[in-house]
């Protein structure tokens, strides 16, 4: 089992991402957004080539490997209207960079559905299938995250995507069901149940994202919690995963201080974000130790 965190959850700057991982004694980072000194912040597969080389060297110097690329491929910022060329260019950039960084896994998604969608369009399967094939042909493993995308609309939609896209695996996020509607049920859709979703896809899970949340009807949004203190059923899911012999990646994504894709989030310095990340990691280690002891 490999513990890590999504890099920009410890701060936008590369130095803070490295600092957090080293404080925790972890050997891997899941790279997503990063700001390399002298260059603008961007996704790890989008930053300039020089910035990417600097980042790889800095990580190597600090004994850190890149376990997974948290890519923007077909994420919630894109829809079926987004030209497929945009996605294919991202894939073309990601593949050689993954090989350069010695990375096997790449997180992908399946485009953002409309507010009323409950059926995955055939076009989505076609695109995810092609992306999956390109990564697999390169000896790399794409993992799809249950998030605000077609594959994340319910566990049934996830299983359909996996069935129709040979070679695809899953990265399960424990908190995303807390704020996503369960679109396999009749409208008005209730929120998903994290345990039900996990139980459906666990045999296809190759990576796990740990964050925890509690749904707040008053503000119609989620409040993010320490691992095991929300509705993401983190403790139950990790206990089940470990009892079934899970020995792959577990990556923290706290979201407690700042949500990186929230345009309305308050401005927070990297110091505060990094401190929260390290505390979150320590609490996860404690939770895992407790689960293993029972």
PyMOL commands that set and color helices and strands:
alter all, ss='L'
color gray80, all
select helices_A, chain A and resi 7-10+14-24+49-61+84-101+122-137+150-152+155-164+176-179+194-204+234-243+270-293
alter helices_A, ss='H'
color red, helices_A
select strands_A, chain A and resi 2-5+28-31+33-34+42-43+65-70+105-108+141-145+169-173+205-210+212-216+221-225+249-252
alter strands_A, ss='S'
color yellow, strands_A
deselect
rebuild
show_as cartoon
